């Protein structure tokens, strides 16, 4: 089926191309590396992921700090979500605005918030090892640690709720046939990517590849849709509407 007729200005297409390509690749590599670091703790945590991160030795703290740094790319990456809106604009405001806006929220506000707290989780145990405390203090530190982890878990609930809503909203928008995307692009939206990735990680792949695919799910769940979308909109037609006409000087007019 032929894609709907869409057009953008030259400046808009330039932004969509390079923000999508650079943002998607940087996010895939940087955030993917951060997820793999956290995944290493998941693999080596017989007492649970949080328990392992909590007791991370000082020399490994730098690895967690690196995993934390991916927080800073999320607000920049979120600007790429405008690409989804422009490519679905003709489907109407109810099918174009919510999925793009919800993805923007999840990436700019929530996604980085999942990475930011990891070094903080180990802060109390780091302080305990540095100064040494008695049993009473350890009980206090354990209680304080539980409160920190509880508030962190509650704080990220909206990310999962709005992220799930965004993933679901893409499906009727793409299948409406009114977007710039072909209908097969629905398989590249975040929800199908997550489902395919989880099946691969839990059923199809060997242990270590499965671990990498599993722990980087939050990365490629958005990176793949963005990169595929960028490839599809790369040659979106350019419209002169809204472009400023070049003003000719009197000399130029006489020459014409």
DAJOMO-V352902 format. One line per field, one symbol per residue. ss: DSSP state (2 for helix, 1 for strand, 0 for the rest). phi: phi as a letter, one per 40 degrees, with the letter a starting at -180 (. if undefined). A space follows every 10 residues. Layout:
BEGIN
ss: ???
phi: ???
END
This chain:
BEGIN
ss: 0000000102 2222222222 2222222222 2222222222 2220000022 2222000222 2222222220 2222222200 2222222222 2022222222 2222222222 2222220222 2022222222 2000222222 2222222222 2222202222 2222222222 2222200000 0022222202 2222222222 2222002222 2222202222 2222222222 2220000100 0000000002 222220
phi: .ccccbabcd cccdcccccc cccccccccc cccccccccc cccbbcchdc ccccbccdcc cccccccccc dcccdccccc ccdccccbdc chccbbcdcc cccdccccbc dccccdcdcc dccccccccc bgaccccccc cccccccccc ccccccddcc cccccccccc ccccccgbcc cccccdcbcd cdcccccccc ccbcccdcdc ccccccdccc cbccdccccc cccdbddcbc cgcccccccd cccccc
END
